[in-house]
């Protein structure tokens, strides 16, 4: 091959390589453009989370949380109102349940008593009317003369007593149980006295001084089952009472649901055996020499209907201490009860109650502390009545309902 031929061949080969290089560069450029467009296409936000999407999600979540907090605040206010409504409804239901249980207890008390007097059967069989107060005068088999002294002074007799029930809603009965010998001479004497006066409430209870706590419990349970009253009063048969003044005093508390009225005291717990008012369970009150909790003195006290109903419902589980006034006070510990300490319920006999009457502050009850009642009450009851008694017409002219409304 000549030199010229080899030159021509080399020139041609050089041109071919340059053209191929240009083609390959162009192809690479096209391929680069193609793949670059594919890689920079915006991905679907459902598949790949982006920075902007994360920010949006945080914003949405914050909005949702704000709405939730607002809803919770509104819900809290709504729940607060709902809870108040629920509490009110619960109280109403509790009251209805208590009334239902009380009605059952009333029925059972009457049905279980085979020797209850005929006039009380009549009370149960008729539509129960509303009374203002029931006064139970605690008495014993040996206290016939005491009862007569009460009948001759502050307690209305016969038709006047019935009129008092009808016009003023005040029921008064001597309260007594039965002797340990059923149908014995003691029971027959009370039955004969009942035929003459018709002013007894006989309890299903065996009489005895050490059984006063049990008697008190049975009295309230029986009274609340027979008479629907605002107040239930217990008084001893050697205490002088001004009935109208008692009524006006209680009328001032008639709107209170659970009220306990009396002369509140806190005497020493007597641990030594053989002394009067000895407390066998003294150790329950702490160290020797401690005092009782506040409670009304036993000569006279009053409780509202709710408390009498509470005693009736729970009488089987209420503990009895040696002294009945202590027992009554213990039954109300832990309850939402208003204790009313009114010293007019424990005035002394003349001259104390007489001076107070002259000053216009008539006493509700009068007795001698040293005797736990009026000393020699059979002989002195009339004297106390004449010197410390209220106006004879006060009992009949006082409108206790009106007094209760004006006291509120």
Secondary structure as UniProt FT lines:
FT   HELIX           3..39
FT   TURN            45..47
FT   HELIX           51..112
FT   TURN            114..115
FT   HELIX           118..125
FT   STRAND          130..138
FT   TURN            141..142
FT   HELIX           144..151
FT   TURN            152..154
FT   HELIX           158..163
FT   HELIX           164..168
FT   STRAND          170..178
FT   TURN            182..183
FT   HELIX           185..197
FT   STRAND          200..206
FT   HELIX           209..211
FT   HELIX           212..226
FT   STRAND          228..236
FT   TURN            237..238
FT   STRAND          240..241
FT   HELIX           243..251
FT   TURN            252..255
FT   STRAND          259..265
FT   TURN            273..274
FT   TURN            276..277
FT   TURN            280..281
FT   HELIX           282..285
FT   TURN            288..289
FT   STRAND          295..304
FT   HELIX           305..314
FT   TURN            315..317
FT   HELIX           324..331
FT   TURN            332..334
FT   STRAND          338..341
FT   HELIX           343..346
FT   TURN            349..351
FT   HELIX           352..358
FT   TURN            359..360
FT   STRAND          365..366
FT   HELIX           369..371
FT   TURN            375..376
FT   HELIX           377..388
FT   TURN            392..393
FT   HELIX           394..397
FT   HELIX           400..406
//
